[in-house]
Amino acid sequence: MRRVERVLTTCVYCGVGCQLYLKVRDGKVVGVVPERIHGVNQGKLCIKGWTMHEFIHHPERLRKPLIKREGKFVEVGWDEALTYVAKRLNEIRKKNGSDSIGFLSSAKCTNEENYLMQKLARAVIGTNNIDHCARLCHASTLAGLVATFGSGAMTNSIAEIEGADVIFVIGSNTTEQHPLIARRILRAVRKGSKLILADPRSIDLAGFAAMHVQQKPGTDVALLNGMMNVILREGLEDKSFIESRTENFEALKEVVERYAPEYVERVTGVPASEVEKAALLYARGERSTIIYSMGITQHTTGVDNVISTANLAMLTGNVGKESTGVNPLRGHNNVQGACDVGCLSSYLPGYQKVEDESARAKFESAWEVKLPDKVGLTLVEMINACGKEIKALYIMGENPLVADPDINHARESLEKLEFFVAQDMFINETSELADVVLPAASLAEKDGTYTNTERRVQRIRKAIESIGECRPDWKIVCQVASKLGYEMHYDSPKEIADEIASLTPIYGGIVYDRLGYEGLQWPCPNREHPGTKYLHKDKFSRGLGRFTPIEYKPPAEETDKEYPMTLTTGRVLFHFHTGTLTRRSPTLNELLSEGYVEVNPTNAEELGILEGDEVKVKSRRGEIRIKARVSDIVPKGVVFIPFHFAEAAANALTIAALDPVAKIPEYKVCAVRLERP
């Protein structure tokens, strides 16, 4: 019998960071098995984790570099491709300046690869035009929690959920987006914890909740202010915590006093009695924790929503201790890490501001360059600027033409570029437009680290040799830099990780020889530090936690006679993000092979729509044809479409209106109408 080897690694999908073994036989990954006792997933995997190996050897994997000639891709050698990329980027930089080139990094790539991508942008090209998909999911988390707490990350750890008396989930379809965290929630409920769910849809968690609050999409600030109004009215605020640990409380109090439950009912559709019940349940918990995800971040008021959760936690003293806090669940395997290592237009690695002269000086000394001091363009801003300020774009491991809002506009923008480089494992909807495609290795073909949603840095380990002529992203970035005249040489990801640790205080003690089996949670400032289980224990990262009063603002686009229904988008259990990986899994495709629109039975009857009918969904930006699912999961007047399916792309409909602070798009609310074809 042929021997099967097992190689420990980290799951490539959501931000939970489940540990599993790749099963390798004869140089091929043939299966996976969960690590049995690791604290993150405790021997369990979701269906995506169990099938994670299925895309690795897919016949559509890119095996050689491609250059587009006369409208068609032609396979070429690596030296030709790299030389051409460098030549074109140099020409564009010389003619139009460094800021005419933009870079999109990847929440699916390792910390080391993302670090090098932002180094390529800043040290080699000389621009802060570097961003990644956090801009589309949790940019509002970073902005909101930095403003209130001083740190834009999950405050507590996954395991602590089971110790909470009250769990308040708002804007997170946890069973489908983060199944192994949902498992913790359900275990806590079985042990007696009370679950409050705030979600417009009747998602699976509703069946386990002590109460389910169904606010209208886009009214989260009003709901949270209403809860705080009740808490203050009943005298349930933590006066000692407020006095000793926070500032600006009186300003918050003045605003939330105007959000009586009766007023909140008119805005949100939530009965005043339910607003009161939710507030009292949360405030009376000894350890109450808030869990949220993109249901509250992907709005033009995303930062306001996040700040409101922080206000609620501080008001009741539920932060800075175990099993409490404000806990954003990251969507990608390494969206936290990509932020941490500087793939943001305004931050160097470790959230050191690009405008900070002393921070720049440290990196300038290490990299031996002069760095730009102007904040760069964000992801959506770069897409909008293609053909204008942005002449060339270099994308690593992302697929904006499924993920971005108003994708018809995004496609038109990308088509205006003078030069476009895509670096990926597969040809996708975006890389089809590229001038050069560089074939990247999968996680099974390289080493590195990911940082999960609870700030835990964990290893991935090479299990097989690269397929075809694919190369790890970190090697490709180094080779592009060298061709551009900046020698960027590392022998291994370990060397890159050591450089990150030397320049990034929160990662100061996170080096390969310490990661071992469990990994380490930042902040971990030195080699002696054990890592940090939960944040803000004795003081907030910014000193005092800052209450920030927030007024409710309506969504950018509301319903009217022409477009009378509200569209909200999201993920489903069987697929991930733009489907580039999961839709190449035979198992997952068998379970769900096409998109759908959820329609409330009342609306379906009014429109003459039956289960399985093909319908047109139209917005002011586009239209799609898609099959109907008639379901009371969605309330009357609301429809839901998962965004994984390019052939029925939800983001052909969504609006590109941005949060003014975080520049995150409003995916969760736009006006549409349904028609029979």
Secondary structure, 3 states (H helix, E strand, C coil): CCCCEEEEEECCCCCCCCEEEEEEECCEEEEEEECCCCCCCCCCCCHHHHCHHHHCCCCCCCCCCEEEECCEEEECCHHHHHHHHHHHHHHHHHHHCHHHEEEECCCCCCHHHHHHHHHHHHHHHCCCCEECHHHHCCHHHHHHHHHHCCCCCCCCCHHHHHHCCEEEEECCCHHHHCHHHHHHHHHHHHCCCEEEEECCCCCHHHHHCCEEECCCCCCHHHHHHHHHHHHHHCCCCCHHHHHHHEECHHHHHHHHCCCCHHHHHHHHCCCHHHHHHHHHHHHHCCCEEEEECHHHHCCCCHHHHHHHHHHHHHHCCCCCCCCCCEEECCCCCCHHHHHHCCCECCEECCCEECCCHHHHHHHHHHHCCCCCCCCCCCHHHHHHHECCCECEEEEECCCHHHHCCCHHHHHHHHCCCCEEEEEECCCCCCHHHCCEEEEECCHHHCCEEEECCCCEEEEECCCCCCCCCCECHHHHHHHHHHHCCCCCCCCCHHHHHHHHHHHCHHHCCCCHHHHCCCCEECCCCCCCCCCCCCCCCCCECCECEECCCCCCCCCCCCCCCCCCEEEEEECCCCCCCCCCCHHHCHHHHHHCCCCEEEECHHHHHHHCCCCCCEEEEECCCCEEEEEEEECCCCCCCEEEEECCCHHHCHHHCCCCCECCCCCCECCCCEEEEEECC
